């Protein structure tokens, strides 16, 4: 049986219109390019701004041509599936910041201080009483929501920035050192990304600790999202980063992340199509047995009543937005490179009249006509129905066990070059040791959503490594892929693995076993969070767990993340199909030129660019961690 026939059966229960009315897909003929029209909806490139449905409806009252229909369908599809917030390109912003700083220096202007620094006058510094400092390990916890990561950043608010400012305010750092944390040997144990939390983390520094109430005073200067638990006096040579033996992280995610792609999505169709080509369809079905009919039942119970209640012309548009076909869309060029400039076209009459109105200084609020409003109302109903269906899902034990099979493939000393950035396969630092990776077999129910807790214990982690490990394991389960696909990612082939939402990641605590053994012999206190267990657990529940659950309930970020993967119309993520790594690596294969040729590696560079575009489309500009450390190190 052909794959297209199987897919058609999967969605036939909700389609009342003939197949000729079904929409056409966004499948690029050129495997190395992401379709421009798709990228404008999903990748926030400043040169290709996203046109939302309201803006489209202001130009097109109701489609009368194929080109207009295609544009409205694209807008409706984006409104249904795309929930990530916009933002300017990260690389462009960093380049602009560096250029602005360079111009200031060239013009003889004084560069502004970092936002965490305090500049005192020479007189104030000279008049300050000299007080002894001690090298300490400062034990702390924080919720990363609203912060641009743990590490110091000159222009953005971070956990370390707030902490350092508080230390200066209470006199724990002298005025002479208030503008530069390095003067106090300020070092973090583990770096965390934007939005990532920590119940326990450690900062080491030379600190003035004469006051008995110093911890209380520091906390009084901090947001309730950041708590300092206490400090331990250490040896003068102590560095919490170098002395840390290992770290334990927890990742929380809704169990509905294990649901398979909807059979009408690009990935859902490719899973069936490629499995049939490889003779692997029965095995894939066996691994999806617990969820084989889930989406059919949801469509029959929730979506079909919504569609059947719509007028025919509106239903046609909405159905085309929901269910993709396998042919290029009329009126759109799917082979166009994302960076190719758009062709200038004459402005429609309505657009010209709007421009005249703007020039005359007049403006009128846009009011949708009845069909437009009915379309928007249908979109809201469909989104709410799919969201409710996800939250109602309860993962059976067999599904959770399959996730554990995947997580177990990460244990050992392994080359994780595909699970970070800026690392080649032959880079020795890409090898990391994972001691354990376990999913709690007993989920918890919070506000009607079932959550899974994953804990990973490793010596150290690279930038984005844990989030990419979680994403890969989850993608393998939800695609019906064999867990042995994960070890295949440790080879030299480069593939694009997206990073799961930062919202669910939590640094539980760093471990200092070797240092603590030596500390006992030197009559020093061990670095251990056990003394503050009660306060720490209360803080973790209030400021971290409750915040994670509340934010996911408001934003539905996990569902949006996997929606983007399922609808991404290119080969970059097909490594979770029966085609294996080869189904996705073609976009990064090295060009077949002589190694000494100027063109050598050209295709490889294009492949790297394509991976960045694909990952940007999936992860969204809201996942900005600022500047990446050299070498892509997580420092944790």
C-alpha positions in Angstrom: 0.0 0.0 0.0 1.4 3.4 -0.9 2.3 5.9 1.8 0.1 8.6 0.4 -2.9 6.2 0.6 -2.1 5.5 4.3 -1.9 9.2 5.0 -5.1 9.9 3.2 -6.9 7.3 5.3 -5.5 8.9 8.4 -7.2 12.2 7.7 -10.2 11.2 5.7 -12.4 11.1 8.8 -12.5 14.9 8.9 -12.4 15.9 5.3 -15.7 16.6 3.5 -14.2 18.6 0.6 -12.8 16.8 -2.5 -9.1 16.2 -2.7 -8.7 18.9 -5.3 -9.5 21.4 -2.6 -6.7 20.2 -0.3 -3.8 22.6 0.1 -0.5 22.1 -1.5 2.6 21.5 0.6 5.7 23.6 1.1 8.2 21.0 -0.1 11.4 22.5 -1.6 12.7 20.8 -4.8 16.2 21.9 -3.9 17.1 19.9 -0.7 19.6 22.6 0.4 17.2 25.5 0.5 14.4 26.4 3.0 11.4 27.8 1.2 11.3 31.6 1.5 7.6 31.7 2.2 7.9 29.2 5.1 10.9 31.0 6.5 9.0 34.3 6.6 6.5 32.7 8.9 8.9 30.8 11.1 12.4 32.4 10.9 12.4 36.0 12.2 14.7 37.4 9.6 14.6 41.2 9.7 14.8 41.4 5.9 11.8 39.1 5.6 9.2 40.3 8.1 6.3 38.1 9.0 2.9 39.2 7.7 0.3 38.1 10.2 -3.3 37.3 9.2 -4.6 40.7 10.2 -2.2 42.5 7.9 -3.1 40.1 5.1 -6.8 40.7 5.6 -6.2 44.4 5.4 -4.9 44.0 1.9 -7.1 41.1 0.7 -10.7 41.3 1.8 -11.3 37.7 0.5 -9.2 35.8 -2.0 -10.3 35.9 -5.7 -7.1 34.6 -7.3 -4.9 31.6 -6.6 -2.1 33.9 -5.5 -4.3 35.6 -3.0 -5.7 32.3 -1.8 -2.2 31.0 -1.2 -1.3 34.0 0.8 -4.4 33.8 3.0 -3.9 30.1 3.5 -0.3 30.8 4.6 -1.5 33.4 7.0 -4.1 31.1 8.5 -1.6 28.2 8.8 0.8 30.5 10.6 -1.9 31.7 12.9 -2.9 28.1 13.8 0.6 26.6 14.3 3.0 29.5 15.0 3.1 30.6 18.6 6.7 31.7 19.0 7.3 35.4 19.7 9.2 37.4 17.1 12.5 39.1 17.4 15.4 40.5 15.4 18.2 38.3 14.2 20.6 37.6 17.1 23.8 37.7 14.9 22.8 41.0 13.5 22.2 42.5 16.9 25.5 41.3 18.3 27.3 42.7 15.3 25.6 46.1 15.7 26.5 46.2 19.3 30.2 45.5 18.6 30.2 48.1 15.8 28.7 50.7 18.0 31.3 50.0 20.7 34.1 50.2 18.1 32.8 53.6 16.8 32.8 55.0 20.3 36.4 54.0 20.9 37.5 55.4 17.5 35.7 58.7 18.2 37.4 59.0 21.5 34.2 58.6 23.4 34.3 56.8 26.8 32.7 53.3 26.5 29.8 52.9 28.9 30.2 50.6 31.9 28.5 47.2 31.9 25.1 47.4 33.6 26.3 45.3 36.5 29.4 47.6 37.2 29.5 50.5 39.7 32.1 53.2 39.2 33.2 55.0 42.4 35.4 58.1 42.4 39.0 57.9 43.3 38.2 59.8 46.5 35.5 57.4 47.5 37.8 54.4 46.9 40.7 56.0 48.9 38.4 56.8 51.8 36.9 53.3 52.1 38.1 51.3 55.0 40.3 48.3 54.0 38.7 45.1 55.2 40.0 41.6 54.9 38.7 39.3 52.2 38.3 35.5 52.2 37.9 33.1 49.4 34.4 31.6 49.6 32.0 29.4 47.8 28.7 31.2 47.6 25.8 28.8 47.4 22.7 30.1 45.7 19.5 29.3 43.7 17.4 31.2 41.2 14.6 31.2 38.7 15.9 32.2 35.3 12.6 33.5 33.9 13.1 37.1 32.7 16.9 36.9 32.9 19.3 36.6 29.9 21.1 33.6 31.4 23.5 33.2 34.4 26.7 34.7 33.0 27.6 38.3 33.1 26.5 40.4 30.2 27.4 44.0 29.6 24.0 45.1 28.2 21.4 42.6 29.5 20.2 41.7 33.0 21.6 38.3 34.2 21.7 36.4 37.4 25.4 37.1 38.0 24.9 40.7 37.2 22.2 41.2 39.8 24.3 39.2 42.3 27.4 41.2 41.8 25.5 44.5 42.1 24.0 43.3 45.4 27.5 42.3 46.7 28.8 45.8 46.0 25.8 47.5 47.6 26.2 45.6 50.9 30.0 46.0 51.0 30.8 42.4 50.4 32.9 43.6 47.4 35.1 46.7 47.9 34.5 49.9 46.0 37.9 49.4 44.3 36.7 46.2 42.7 33.1 47.3 42.1 33.5 47.8 38.3 35.3 44.6 37.5 34.2 41.1 38.9 37.6 39.6 37.8 39.3 41.6 40.5 37.4 39.6 43.1 38.2 36.3 41.3 34.5 36.0 40.5 33.8 32.5 38.9 30.6 30.5 38.4 30.4 26.8 38.7 27.9 26.2 35.9 26.6 28.5 33.1 22.9 28.4 32.5 21.0 29.7 29.4 18.3 32.3 29.1 15.3 31.2 31.1 17.0 28.2 32.7 16.7 27.7 36.5 19.0 26.5 39.3 17.9 25.2 42.7 21.6 25.0 43.5 24.6 26.7 41.9 27.9 28.0 43.2 29.9 31.2 42.7 33.4 31.5 44.1 35.0 34.8 44.9 37.1 36.8 47.3 34.5 38.4 49.6 34.3 40.6 52.7 32.5 38.4 55.3 33.0 40.2 58.6 29.3 41.0 59.1 27.2 38.2 60.6 24.1 39.2 58.7 25.8 39.5 55.3 23.7 36.8 53.7 20.4 38.4 54.8 21.6 41.8 53.6 22.5 40.3 50.2 19.1 38.7 49.8 17.4 41.9 50.7 19.0 43.5 47.6 18.0 40.7 45.3 14.8 39.8 43.5 12.8 37.0 45.2 13.7 35.0 42.1 17.3 34.8 43.4 18.3 33.4 46.9 21.7 33.1 48.4 21.7 30.1 50.8 25.0 30.7 52.5 28.7 30.5 52.0 31.7 28.3 52.9 35.2 29.6 53.4 37.5 27.7 51.1 41.2 27.5 50.3 42.8 30.5 48.5 43.2 28.5 45.3 39.6 27.3 45.2 37.7 27.7 41.9 34.2 26.3 41.9 34.4 25.7 38.1 37.6 23.7 38.3 36.9 21.9 41.5 33.4 20.7 40.6 33.3 16.9 39.9 29.9 16.7 38.3 26.5 18.3 37.9 22.9 17.1 38.2 20.3 18.6 36.0 16.5 18.0 36.0 14.3 18.6 32.9 10.5 18.8 33.2 8.3 18.4 30.2 4.6 17.6 29.5 4.1 13.9 28.5 2.2 15.1 25.4 5.6 15.8 23.9 5.7 12.0 23.3 2.6 12.2 21.0 3.5 11.4 17.4 3.3 14.1 14.6 -0.2 14.6 13.3 -0.5 12.3 10.2 -1.2 15.3 7.9 2.0 17.2 8.8 5.2 17.1 6.7 7.1 14.9 9.2 4.0 12.7 9.8 3.8 11.9 6.1 7.5 11.4 5.7 7.6 8.9 8.6 5.1 6.7 6.8 6.5 7.3 3.3 10.1 6.5 4.1 9.2 3.5 6.3 7.3 2.0 3.4 10.2 2.6 1.0 12.7 0.9 3.5 10.3 -2.0 4.3 10.2 -0.8 8.0 6.5 0.2 8.2 5.4 -2.7 10.4 8.2 -2.0 13.0 7.4 1.7 13.0 3.7 0.9 13.6 4.7 -1.5 16.4 6.6 1.3 18.2 3.6 3.6 17.8 1.0 1.1 18.9 -0.1 3.0 22.0 -0.8 6.2 20.0 -1.8 4.8 16.6 -5.3 6.3 16.5 -4.9 9.2 18.8 -5.0 12.0 16.3 -7.8 10.3 14.3 -9.9 10.3 17.4 -9.1 13.9 18.2 -9.9 15.0 14.7 -13.2 13.1 14.7 -14.3 14.3 18.2 -13.0 17.9 18.2 -12.0 19.2 14.8 -14.7 17.8 12.5 -17.6 19.5 14.3 -15.7 22.9 14.0 -15.2 22.4 10.3 -18.7 21.1 9.6 -20.1 24.3 11.1 -18.3 26.6 8.8 -19.6 28.1 5.5 -18.1 26.3 2.5 -15.8 29.1 1.4 -14.3 29.6 4.9 -14.1 25.8 5.4 -12.1 25.5 2.2 -9.5 28.0 3.4 -9.2 26.5 6.9 -8.9 22.9 5.5 -6.1 24.0 3.2 -4.3 25.6 6.1 -4.6 22.4 8.2 -3.8 19.7 5.8 -0.9 19.8 3.4 -0.6 18.0 0.1 2.6 17.0 -1.7 2.6 19.5 -4.6 4.2 23.0 -4.7 1.7 25.7 -3.9 0.3 27.7 -6.9 1.5 31.2 -7.0 4.6 30.6 -4.7 8.1 29.6 -5.6 9.3 27.0 -3.1 12.8 26.8 -4.6 13.6 30.4 -3.9 16.5 30.9 -1.5 15.5 32.5 1.8 18.0 35.4 1.2 16.8 36.1 -2.3 15.2 39.6 -2.4 11.5 39.6 -3.1 10.4 40.9 -6.5 8.7 44.3 -6.5 5.1 44.1 -7.4 2.6 47.0 -7.9 0.6 47.8 -4.8 -3.1 46.8 -4.9 -5.6 49.6 -5.1 -6.5 49.1 -1.5 -2.9 49.3 -0.5 -2.4 52.6 -2.5 -5.4 54.1 -0.8 -4.0 53.2 2.6 -0.7 54.8 1.7 -2.6 58.0 0.7 -4.5 57.9 4.0 -1.2 57.6 5.9 0.4 60.5 3.9 -2.6 62.7 4.7 -2.2 62.0 8.4 -5.5 60.2 8.7 -5.9 56.6 10.1 -8.9 54.5 10.6 -9.0 51.3 12.7 -9.2 48.1 10.6 -12.5 46.3 11.0 -12.7 42.7 9.6 -15.6 41.8 7.4 -17.8 38.9 8.5 -15.9 36.1 6.6 -12.6 37.3 7.9 -13.9 37.4 11.5 -15.4 33.9 11.1 -12.0 32.6 9.9 -10.2 34.1 12.9 -12.9 32.6 15.2 -12.4 29.2 13.6 -8.6 29.4 14.1 -9.1 30.1 17.8 -11.5 27.2 18.2 -9.1 24.8 16.3 -6.1 25.9 18.3 -8.0 25.5 21.6 -9.2 22.0 20.6 -5.7 20.8 19.7 -4.3 22.3 22.9 -7.0 20.7 25.1 -6.3 17.3 23.4 -2.6 17.5 24.1 -3.2 18.4 27.8 -5.6 15.6 28.2 -3.0 13.0 27.0 -1.7 10.5 29.6 1.4 8.6 28.6 1.1 4.8 29.2 4.0 3.2 31.0 5.2 1.6 27.8 5.7 5.0 26.2 7.7 6.3 29.2 9.8 3.1 29.1 10.6 3.8 25.4 11.8 7.2 26.4 14.0 5.6 29.0 15.5 3.3 26.4 16.5 6.4 24.5 18.0 8.2 27.5 20.1 5.2 28.4 21.9 5.5 25.0 23.5 8.7 26.3 25.3 7.0 29.3 29.1 6.7 29.0 32.0 8.7 27.5 30.6 9.8 24.2 31.3 12.3 21.4 28.5 14.8 21.6 29.6 17.1 18.8 26.1 17.1 17.3 24.6 18.2 20.6 26.3 21.6 20.9 27.6 24.4 18.7 31.1 25.2 17.3 32.4 21.7 17.9 33.9 19.4 15.2 33.8 15.6 15.5 37.6 15.5 15.8 37.6 18.0 18.7 38.6 16.1 21.9 36.6 18.4 24.0 33.4 17.2 22.3 33.7 14.0 24.4 31.7 14.1 27.7 31.0 11.6 30.4 27.3 11.0 31.4 26.9 9.0 34.6 23.1 8.5 34.4 20.0 9.8 32.6 16.7 8.6 34.1 13.1 9.5 33.7 10.8 9.2 36.7 8.3 6.4 35.8 5.6 8.1 37.9 4.4 11.3 36.2 2.7 14.1 38.1 -0.5 15.9 37.1 -0.5 19.7 37.4 -3.5 21.8 36.3 -4.7 19.0 34.1 -1.4 18.4 32.3 0.8 15.4 32.9 4.5 16.1 33.5 7.6 13.9 33.3 10.8 14.5 35.3 14.1 13.6 33.7 17.4 13.8 35.6 20.9 13.7 34.1 24.1 13.4 36.0 27.3 14.2 34.1 30.8 15.4 34.7 30.3 18.5 32.5 28.1 19.6 29.7 28.6 21.7 26.6 26.4 24.6 25.5 22.8 23.5 24.8 23.9 19.8 25.3 21.1 18.8 27.7 18.3 20.5 25.8 19.5 18.9 22.6 19.7 15.4 24.2 16.2 15.8 25.5 14.9 17.0 22.1 16.6 14.1 20.3 15.3 11.4 22.6 11.8 12.8 22.5 11.9 13.1 18.7 13.0 9.4 18.4 10.1 8.3 20.6 7.4 10.4 19.0 8.5 9.4 15.5 8.4 5.6 16.1 12.2 5.5 15.5 14.4 2.8 17.0 16.5 4.1 20.1 19.7 2.9 18.3 19.4 6.0 16.1 20.8 8.0 19.0 24.3 6.3 18.9 24.4 6.9 15.2 24.5 10.7 16.0 27.9 10.3 17.7 29.6 9.7 14.3 31.2 12.3 12.0 28.0 13.2 10.1 26.7 16.6 11.1 23.0 16.9 11.7 20.7 19.6 13.0 19.4 18.8 16.4 17.1 21.5 17.9 17.3 22.4 21.5 14.2 21.7 23.6 12.6 24.7 25.4 14.8 26.2 28.1 11.8 26.6 30.4 11.9 23.0 31.6 15.7 22.9 32.5 16.8 23.1 36.1 20.3 22.8 37.5 19.6 20.7 40.7 23.1 21.0 42.2 26.8 20.7 41.5 28.8 18.0 43.3 32.2 18.6 45.0 33.1 15.1 46.3 36.9 15.3 45.7 37.2 18.8 47.3 34.9 17.8 50.2 37.2 14.8 51.1 40.2 17.1 51.2 38.3 19.7 53.2 37.6 17.2 56.0 41.3 16.7 56.5 41.9 20.5 56.5 39.1 21.1 59.0 37.1 23.0 56.4 33.3 22.7 55.9 32.2 20.7 52.8 30.4 22.4 50.0 27.0 20.8 50.4 23.4 22.2 50.0 22.1 19.8 52.7 22.2 22.5 55.4 19.6 24.5 53.5 17.4 21.6 52.2 14.2 22.9 53.7 14.5 26.4 52.4 15.8 25.2 49.0 12.9 22.8 48.4 10.4 25.5 49.3 12.1 27.9 47.0 12.3 25.3 44.2 8.6 24.6 44.4 7.5 28.3 44.6 9.9 30.0 42.2 10.8 27.3 39.8 8.3 24.4 39.6 5.2 26.6 39.9 6.7 29.1 37.5 7.4 26.4 34.9 3.9 25.0 35.2 2.3 28.4 35.0 4.3 29.6 32.1 3.6 26.5 30.0 -0.1 26.8 30.8 0.0 30.4 29.5 2.2 30.0 26.5 2.0 26.3 25.5 5.7 26.5 24.4 6.3 22.7 24.3 3.4 22.1 21.9 4.6 25.0 19.7 8.1 23.7 19.6 7.1 20.3 18.3 4.5 21.8 15.9 7.4 23.7 14.2 9.4 20.5 13.9 6.4 18.5 12.4 5.6 21.2 9.9 9.2 22.1 8.8 9.2 21.3 5.0 12.7 20.2 4.5 15.0 17.2 5.1 16.9 18.5 8.1 15.0 16.5 10.7 14.3 13.4 8.8 17.0 11.5 10.7 14.2 10.2 13.0 12.6 8.4 10.0 13.5 5.0 8.7 15.9 6.8 6.3 18.3 7.3 9.2 21.1 9.9 9.3 21.5 9.8 5.5 18.0 11.2 5.1 19.2 14.4 6.7 22.9 14.6 6.1 22.7 15.4 2.3 22.2 19.1 3.3 25.7 19.1 4.8 27.7 16.8 2.6 31.1 18.1 1.6 31.4 19.4 -1.9 33.2 16.9 -4.3 36.1 19.2 -5.1 39.8 18.6 -4.7 40.9 19.5 -1.1 43.3 22.1 -2.5 40.6 23.7 -4.6 39.2 27.1 -3.7 35.8 25.6 -3.9 36.6 22.8 -1.5 34.1 22.6 1.3 31.7 25.1 -0.3 28.7 22.9 0.0 29.6 22.0 3.6 29.5 25.7 4.4 26.1 26.0 2.8 25.0 23.0 4.7 26.1 24.7 8.0 24.1 27.8 7.0 21.1 25.7 6.2 21.3 24.0 9.6 21.4 27.4 11.3 18.3 28.5 9.3 16.5 25.3 10.1 17.2 25.5 13.8 16.4 29.2 14.0 13.0 28.4 12.4 12.3 25.7 15.0 13.6 27.4 18.1 12.6 31.0 17.4 14.2 34.2 18.3 12.8 34.0 21.8 15.4 31.5 22.6 18.3 34.0 22.7 21.1 33.3 25.2 23.2 36.2 24.1 26.9 35.7 23.3 28.0 32.1 23.0 31.3 31.3 24.8 34.3 30.5 22.7 34.2 26.8 21.7 30.5 26.5 22.6 31.3 25.6 26.3 28.5 25.3 28.7 30.8 25.7 31.6 28.7 23.2 33.4 
